[in-house]
Amino acid sequence: MPQGRLLGVVEPVDEQLAGSKMALTSLLRTVWPGEFVDERDARFINDRVHANIQRDGTFSVVPQIKGGVTTPDQLRRLADVADKYRVPMVKITGGQRIDLLGVRKQDLPAVWADLDMPSGYAYVKSFRTVKTCVGTDYCRFGLGDSTGLGVAIEQRYQGLESPAKLDLAVAGCPRNCSEALVKDVGLVGVTVFAVSEEDGDVVVEL
Ligand code: SF4
C-alpha cells in the first residue's frame, strides 16, 4: 500500500527528511545569513538545473514572466526554443507563465541560454508568481493598477526562499478575476468612501 499523509500513514524517515530540507534551508539562511554556506552539490536535481523533473525523467522549464506580462520578443524566443529542441508540449500555467514540458536533461543549459530569460523558480519551495488581472490599465471596472503592482512585487521578491511554495495574486477590483482571494497572499483593489457625519454625503473617495 502506498504511504502518504492522506492515508494517515507515517512517511519513511528519508522522505520526511527530504520534505523538510527546503524549510530547514530557508530557516538556516534566514537565522544565520552570514554563516550560511550554500552547498550546490547537496541541492536537489531541480535546483541544480533550474527545471522541474517530470515522471518520465524529462524536465519542465518555466521562465519568469512577471505578473503574466510578456512581449512579442519573449514569445518568439519561446517558440524558437520549442521548435529547436522539439519540446513536445508548450503549456500556459495557472500562474500566467509558459511551461516548456518534456525537455531533455542534456538540452537544459542550451535551452536556458537560448531563452535568455530568468528562471521562474517553478521547481523550488519559494516565492513563485504574482497572478494579475489587467486592472486600471484596460479594464473598465478597475479600481487599482493590479498589473503594475504584481510586476513590482514579483521583481522585488523573485526567488525568495520559503518553507513552502508561495503564490500571490493581485485583482484590480472585488470581481477577483485573478483569483486573489484563494492565493497564499492576495491583494484586491477597492474603493474607500468617507461619509460626512452631518448629512451623510460622501466627502472623500479613494
Ligand atoms: S478583477 Fe476587476 S479590474 Fe480586474 S479584470 Fe476583473 S473586473 Fe477588471
Residues whose N, C-alpha, C, O or C-beta is under 5 A from the ligand:
A	BS01	SF4	C133 V134 G135 C139 F141 G142 L143 A171 G172 C173 R175 N176 C177
